Amino acid sequence: MITITKIFRFEAAHAIYRYPGSCANIHGHSYELHVSVRAESSAEGYIPGIGIIMDFKELKNMVQQNAIALLDHKVILSKAYLAEKKNSFSGDELTVMEAEPTAENLLYFILKCIQGKFPSDVKITSMKLWETRDSFAEWSA
């Protein structure tokens, strides 16, 4: 099976509600996201037609518009955090999640934002989200 991967980078701040340590405080990360896709009919051999699974530019634009734009240079907090802390952020600078904005939950959030946006013959195979240089979460189909 052949997959293609596009890498995205974004900056964001978050806090983990009731975390037993400093991650309970608002702090920032330089995130790196890898999104890999495959053709639905991923038979062995050459790829027919013009020989691509999906144009890298199309993949970039789709993920950028539907996910990265919601996260880049934002404060990402859970509804529980906001209910307890009563911080006053504007809608332009805040992304609110149902769950705590951990690397694992951010991956699921991104998946939900981009799933169904691809052409019908292209499927997401995996995603990795680095929160730091040496720590990441991974999702795979």
trRosetta pair geometry for C-beta under 8 A, 3 or more apart (Angstrom, degrees):
i j d omega theta_ij theta_ji phi_ij phi_ji
1 38 5.7 -6 175 -138 109 147
1 42 4.4 39 -132 145 87 138
1 125 7.8 150 139 -111 135 151
2 38 6.7 143 85 -130 50 91
2 39 7.5 23 70 13 91 100
2 42 6.6 -164 37 -153 66 104
2 47 7.0 -91 60 -56 147 116
2 53 6.8 -159 106 -53 102 127
3 36 4.5 33 160 177 133 108
3 37 6.3 157 -156 76 86 27
3 38 4.7 -59 -97 -72 78 89
3 53 7.5 -12 -144 -18 33 174
3 125 5.1 -87 -111 34 137 150
3 126 7.6 25 -171 26 165 97
4 36 6.8 172 85 -147 33 65
4 37 6.0 -18 58 58 82 80
4 38 7.8 151 14 -85 66 45
4 52 7.9 16 -47 -166 153 82
4 53 5.2 -170 -2 49 118 129
4 54 6.6 -149 52 49 138 87
4 56 6.9 -122 164 -86 137 83
4 59 7.1 -146 107 -42 119 165
5 34 5.4 0 -172 -174 120 99
5 35 6.6 156 -150 79 65 40
5 36 4.3 -28 -91 -91 88 83
5 37 7.9 157 -86 14 44 61
6 34 7.5 163 80 -151 38 53
6 35 5.4 -13 57 59 87 94
6 56 6.0 146 -89 -154 110 83
6 59 4.7 170 -22 120 144 122
6 60 5.5 -155 -162 -76 149 72
6 63 6.6 177 87 19 133 147
7 32 6.5 -10 -170 -174 101 96
7 33 7.1 152 -158 82 51 51
7 34 5.4 -21 -101 -99 74 74
8 32 7.3 157 82 -158 49 48
8 33 4.4 -14 61 62 100 102
8 34 7.9 -175 22 -76 72 29
8 35 7.1 28 -2 -4 112 106
8 60 7.8 152 -82 -136 99 73
8 63 6.1 -133 -50 122 146 131
8 64 7.1 -176 -120 -81 130 74
8 68 5.5 -122 179 -83 143 134
9 30 6.8 -2 -169 176 103 87
9 31 6.8 160 -153 87 52 59
9 32 5.4 -18 -100 -103 78 70
9 33 7.5 -174 -77 20 30 75
10 31 5.2 -12 64 61 76 107
10 33 7.3 8 13 -2 102 114
10 68 5.3 -176 -62 -152 140 93
10 71 5.5 84 122 104 154 102
10 72 3.9 -106 -148 -96 116 84
10 73 7.5 -108 -174 -18 90 60
11 28 6.5 12 -177 -175 89 119
11 29 7.4 -177 -146 89 53 46
11 30 5.7 -24 -99 -107 78 63
11 31 7.3 177 -91 18 24 81
11 72 6.4 59 45 -156 62 68
11 73 5.6 38 78 -74 96 63
12 28 6.7 178 100 -143 30 79
12 29 6.4 -12 64 56 72 83
12 31 6.2 1 24 -7 104 124
12 71 5.2 -50 -73 170 146 84
12 72 6.7 -103 -63 -117 94 23
12 73 6.9 -94 -89 -42 60 12
12 74 5.4 -8 -129 58 99 71
12 75 7.4 158 -172 -96 78 22
12 76 5.5 26 167 -10 127 115
12 95 7.9 -33 -147 29 129 127
13 26 5.4 40 161 179 120 93
13 27 6.3 -173 -149 100 87 18
13 28 4.2 -50 -90 -84 79 78
13 29 7.7 146 -101 11 36 66
13 74 7.5 -135 38 106 73 41
13 75 4.8 -24 75 -111 104 71
13 76 7.0 169 85 19 47 72
14 26 7.1 -155 115 -137 13 64
14 27 7.3 -33 61 62 54 61
14 28 7.9 112 11 -105 61 39
14 29 7.4 -20 20 8 102 109
14 75 7.0 150 -85 -168 43 55
14 76 4.3 -27 -94 69 100 93
14 77 6.7 172 -145 -74 67 53
14 101 4.2 -123 -148 94 137 130
15 19 7.8 -147 173 15 67 122
15 23 7.1 152 -150 159 52 57
15 24 6.1 36 -174 173 98 31
15 25 5.9 -103 -120 133 113 13
15 26 4.5 -59 -52 -79 115 55
15 27 7.1 105 -86 13 72 70
15 77 6.1 9 45 -109 92 93
15 81 5.9 139 87 -147 106 149
15 101 7.8 64 51 48 37 111
16 19 3.7 61 95 -41 111 130
16 23 4.7 16 25 132 117 104
16 24 6.0 -74 72 -91 72 47
16 100 5.1 55 -141 -176 77 126
16 101 7.1 -130 -86 58 69 67
16 102 6.2 51 -105 -73 120 84
17 24 7.1 66 -132 -139 18 81
17 77 7.8 86 -47 -166 102 85
17 78 5.4 -88 -6 50 127 125
17 80 4.9 -179 91 102 172 106
17 81 4.0 -139 -70 -76 113 85
17 84 6.7 122 -143 31 119 138
17 100 5.8 -134 30 -104 88 106
18 24 6.7 133 -7 -116 2 115
18 80 8.0 -44 -4 132 110 129
19 23 4.5 -58 117 84 159 96
19 24 4.3 -161 56 -65 88 79
19 100 7.9 131 -55 -163 102 147
20 24 7.5 65 -60 -42 11 124
21 24 6.6 148 71 -8 40 94
22 25 5.7 -43 -173 25 63 111
22 27 7.2 48 144 -33 95 148
23 27 6.9 -91 -124 33 52 128
26 75 6.5 -13 -146 -144 126 115
26 77 7.9 -40 -99 -79 101 111
29 131 5.2 -53 -154 -170 157 70
29 132 6.7 -96 -139 -68 109 64
31 71 7.6 -39 46 141 152 131
31 106 7.7 -106 -128 140 150 156
31 129 6.2 -17 -165 -169 110 91
31 130 6.5 152 -159 78 54 64
31 131 6.4 -19 -106 -110 81 43
32 129 7.4 159 81 -155 48 44
32 130 4.2 6 52 46 96 116
32 136 7.9 -56 71 -102 92 121
33 63 7.7 -169 111 170 133 136
33 68 7.5 -149 38 -85 145 99
33 110 6.8 -164 -141 -140 144 168
33 127 6.7 -13 -169 -170 90 100
33 128 7.2 165 -152 85 44 53
33 129 5.2 -6 -104 -105 78 77
33 130 7.7 -141 -64 23 37 71
34 126 7.7 2 108 112 101 92
34 127 6.5 166 85 -154 61 49
34 128 4.4 13 45 47 108 96
34 129 7.9 -149 24 -66 66 40
35 59 7.0 -176 95 176 120 110
35 63 5.5 -167 9 -94 162 150
35 114 7.4 -39 -135 106 145 170
35 124 6.8 -60 -168 -133 91 104
35 127 5.3 -3 -105 -108 63 92
36 124 7.2 101 80 -162 54 62
36 125 4.9 -58 109 62 101 100
36 126 4.7 12 48 56 120 82
36 127 7.1 -160 21 -73 75 46
37 53 6.4 170 106 133 96 131
37 54 6.0 2 91 18 140 137
37 59 6.7 -152 15 -117 136 126
37 118 6.7 174 -133 -124 144 150
37 122 5.2 22 170 178 131 101
37 123 6.4 158 -156 81 80 35
37 124 5.5 -51 -98 -100 80 44
37 125 6.2 152 -122 1 22 88
38 42 4.9 -10 165 -77 118 141
38 53 6.4 -89 -152 -146 31 146
38 122 7.4 164 81 -152 31 61
38 123 5.8 -23 61 63 80 88
38 125 4.9 62 -8 -47 108 126
39 42 5.0 144 69 -77 81 75
39 47 6.9 149 -20 -129 153 111
39 53 4.7 -131 -49 -131 91 91
39 121 5.9 -2 -159 149 76 96
39 122 6.4 -44 -108 -99 46 62
39 123 7.9 54 156 20 8 84
40 120 7.3 -17 -32 133 148 63
40 121 4.4 -109 13 -156 116 60
40 122 6.9 -87 -31 -56 84 19
40 123 5.8 101 -85 -19 71 109
41 121 6.8 -33 6 -158 88 109
46 51 6.8 -50 179 -119 93 96
47 51 4.8 111 78 -148 100 49
47 52 6.6 150 115 -17 148 9
47 53 6.6 -97 -130 -60 152 64
48 51 7.5 -141 106 -80 10 51
49 52 7.9 -73 94 33 105 65
52 55 6.2 59 133 -74 152 52
53 122 6.4 111 160 -115 90 102
54 58 5.7 -115 170 77 93 119
54 59 5.3 101 116 -56 122 104
54 118 7.3 -61 -101 -152 153 104
54 119 6.9 180 -106 23 109 116
54 122 5.1 47 -60 -110 128 150
55 58 4.1 85 68 3 98 107
55 59 6.9 -168 91 -7 51 82
56 59 5.5 -54 -147 38 35 113
56 60 6.2 39 153 -22 67 106
57 60 5.6 -52 -146 36 31 114
57 61 6.3 28 157 -16 65 107
58 61 6.0 -55 -145 38 29 108
58 62 6.2 29 157 -20 63 110
59 62 6.0 -58 -146 36 26 111
59 63 6.4 15 162 -8 64 110
60 63 6.4 -66 -149 42 24 100
60 64 5.8 24 159 -20 64 117
61 64 5.6 -58 -139 40 26 114
61 65 6.0 18 167 -13 65 113
62 65 6.4 -60 -142 39 21 103
62 66 6.1 -11 170 9 60 120
62 114 6.6 92 141 -143 98 102
62 117 5.3 154 -169 131 113 123
62 118 6.9 87 165 -85 163 63
63 66 6.5 -74 -134 52 22 92
63 67 5.4 -38 -171 38 65 116
63 68 6.2 61 136 -16 79 106
63 110 7.9 25 -154 -172 95 107
63 114 5.7 0 -108 -103 68 141
64 67 7.5 -59 -95 54 6 73
64 68 4.8 -40 -132 45 47 126
64 69 6.3 71 158 -36 60 92
65 68 7.9 24 -7 46 18 87
65 69 5.8 8 -144 -7 29 135
66 69 7.4 79 8 30 10 107
66 70 7.8 -20 154 -11 33 115
66 113 4.9 156 147 154 89 94
66 114 5.1 128 99 -90 131 68
66 117 5.5 -100 -45 -72 169 167
67 70 6.1 -70 -162 32 30 108
67 71 6.7 -4 158 1 67 117
67 109 7.9 130 -141 121 99 80
67 110 4.6 60 -152 -140 139 81
67 113 4.2 132 -87 97 84 141
67 114 5.4 -37 -37 -46 124 104
68 71 5.9 -78 -148 48 35 100
68 72 5.3 32 167 -32 79 113
69 72 6.6 -38 -113 24 24 108
70 74 7.1 -34 152 -11 45 161
70 95 5.4 97 163 -113 84 134
70 113 6.6 -139 21 -119 146 151
71 74 5.6 -118 -160 35 28 123
71 76 6.4 3 -134 -69 82 130
71 95 6.0 -42 -96 -5 54 165
71 106 7.4 83 -120 -155 143 112
71 110 7.8 -27 -28 -83 147 98
73 93 7.8 -74 135 -134 79 74
74 93 6.1 161 -134 -178 62 44
74 94 6.4 126 -170 -120 97 11
74 95 4.6 54 146 -10 148 104
75 89 5.7 -122 59 -123 135 157
75 93 5.8 35 11 144 98 89
75 94 5.3 -29 67 -105 94 67
75 95 7.3 177 81 26 43 69
76 94 7.8 146 -89 -162 32 54
76 95 4.7 -17 -107 69 78 104
76 96 8.0 178 -153 -83 54 21
76 97 6.4 34 -179 -15 94 114
76 101 4.2 137 127 -130 111 164
76 106 7.3 47 148 -99 161 109
77 81 4.5 -116 -175 79 103 134
77 82 5.5 113 119 -50 128 93
77 87 7.5 156 -45 47 174 133
77 89 7.8 143 14 17 133 149
77 94 6.8 -36 25 -155 104 101
77 95 7.7 143 24 79 58 56
77 96 6.2 -27 75 -113 75 64
77 97 7.3 -172 97 25 27 84
77 101 6.6 -81 -95 -5 18 129
78 81 4.6 104 55 1 80 100
78 82 7.1 -151 93 0 46 85
78 96 7.3 79 -156 -164 18 69
78 97 5.4 -52 -102 75 62 86
78 98 7.1 -7 -147 126 86 16
78 99 6.2 -76 -115 130 117 19
78 100 4.9 -49 -47 -92 140 47
78 101 6.4 -156 -49 -19 80 80
79 82 5.8 -59 -149 41 33 109
79 83 6.1 36 154 -24 68 108
79 96 5.9 70 -72 178 71 112
79 97 7.4 -122 -19 86 76 41
79 98 6.3 -4 0 -124 118 39
80 83 5.8 -53 -144 34 29 112
80 84 6.4 19 159 -11 63 110
80 100 7.5 -43 49 -72 121 80
81 84 6.2 -68 -152 42 26 104
81 85 5.7 -7 167 6 68 120
81 100 7.6 102 -36 -115 115 77
82 85 6.4 -65 -122 51 24 92
82 86 7.3 88 178 -81 55 25
82 87 6.5 -89 -125 40 70 88
82 96 6.5 -29 -16 -121 149 114
83 86 7.7 4 177 -63 18 66
89 93 5.4 -118 -174 84 103 103
89 94 3.9 114 117 -58 130 127
90 93 5.3 72 60 19 83 96
90 94 6.7 170 79 2 36 104
91 94 6.2 -77 -126 50 25 97
95 101 8.0 102 94 -99 103 140
97 100 7.4 61 90 175 124 2
97 101 5.3 136 22 -73 144 87
97 105 6.6 106 158 143 151 123
97 106 8.0 -87 -85 -89 158 61
97 109 5.9 -64 -119 -91 121 139
99 102 7.9 -61 133 20 105 90
99 105 4.5 -142 103 -142 123 141
99 108 7.7 22 45 71 145 132
99 109 7.9 -146 50 -58 104 104
100 105 5.9 139 78 13 58 159
101 105 6.0 -125 -124 86 26 118
101 106 5.7 55 -166 -66 74 96
101 109 7.8 -14 -122 -13 78 152
102 105 4.8 86 49 15 79 100
102 106 6.7 -138 91 -8 37 88
102 137 7.6 95 134 -47 90 151
103 106 5.7 -54 -143 36 28 113
103 107 6.6 35 154 -24 61 101
103 129 5.2 -179 -166 98 90 113
103 130 7.9 -30 -137 -163 132 10
103 131 4.5 -94 -78 -45 123 121
103 135 7.2 -159 -32 135 163 96
103 136 6.7 -160 178 -157 147 38
103 137 3.9 158 126 -7 105 120
104 107 5.9 -54 -159 28 29 112
104 108 7.0 23 149 -12 62 104
104 137 4.5 -161 -79 -138 58 154
105 108 5.5 -51 -150 37 41 111
105 109 6.2 47 149 -23 68 103
106 109 5.3 -50 -146 36 35 117
106 110 6.3 36 154 -19 66 103
106 129 5.8 -165 95 155 112 169
106 137 7.6 130 56 49 91 138
107 110 5.8 -54 -148 36 30 110
107 111 6.3 35 151 -22 64 105
107 127 5.7 159 -153 101 101 120
107 129 5.0 -146 -75 1 93 130
107 137 5.2 -128 -23 105 138 119
107 138 7.6 160 -122 -139 161 8
107 139 4.8 165 156 -22 130 121
108 111 5.4 -50 -147 34 33 116
108 112 6.4 33 155 -18 64 104
108 139 7.2 144 -72 -82 60 146
109 112 5.9 -57 -152 37 28 109
109 113 6.5 29 150 -21 63 108
110 113 5.5 -56 -149 35 34 114
110 114 6.3 4 163 1 69 111
110 127 6.6 -172 96 172 127 160
110 129 7.3 151 10 -71 148 132
111 114 6.6 -75 -144 47 24 91
111 115 5.6 33 164 -37 68 112
111 124 7.1 -179 -133 105 87 164
111 127 6.5 -151 -74 16 93 150
111 139 6.2 -74 -63 107 136 167
112 115 6.1 -39 -123 22 25 114
114 117 5.2 -85 -164 31 54 127
114 118 7.5 50 160 -37 89 91
114 124 7.2 101 106 -68 114 141
115 118 8.0 -43 -145 5 33 99
115 124 6.8 -82 -97 7 77 137
118 122 4.2 -115 166 85 124 107
118 123 7.2 172 88 -83 152 24
118 124 7.1 179 -20 -42 149 82
119 122 4.9 73 60 9 85 108
123 141 6.7 40 151 -82 113 169
124 127 6.8 -9 -179 -41 121 101
124 141 6.4 147 99 -53 71 119
125 140 6.7 -7 155 -150 62 79
125 141 5.3 -86 -139 16 40 118
126 138 6.6 -5 -172 -174 107 96
126 139 6.4 168 -152 90 58 57
126 140 4.2 -12 -102 -104 96 80
126 141 6.9 -108 -62 1 58 77
127 138 7.1 171 88 -151 50 53
127 139 4.8 7 52 53 92 101
127 140 8.0 -169 24 -74 55 47
128 136 5.2 27 179 161 97 137
128 137 7.3 170 -152 85 55 43
128 138 4.8 -15 -103 -103 80 84
128 139 7.9 -165 -73 25 40 62
129 136 5.9 166 83 -157 40 86
129 137 5.3 -6 56 55 95 89
129 138 7.8 -175 21 -78 64 41
130 133 7.0 31 176 -112 130 19
130 135 6.9 118 -155 81 67 49
130 136 4.2 -46 -92 -88 60 107
131 135 5.2 -39 56 97 98 103
131 136 6.7 169 6 -99 71 47
131 137 7.5 51 -24 -6 106 92
132 135 4.6 42 46 34 97 101
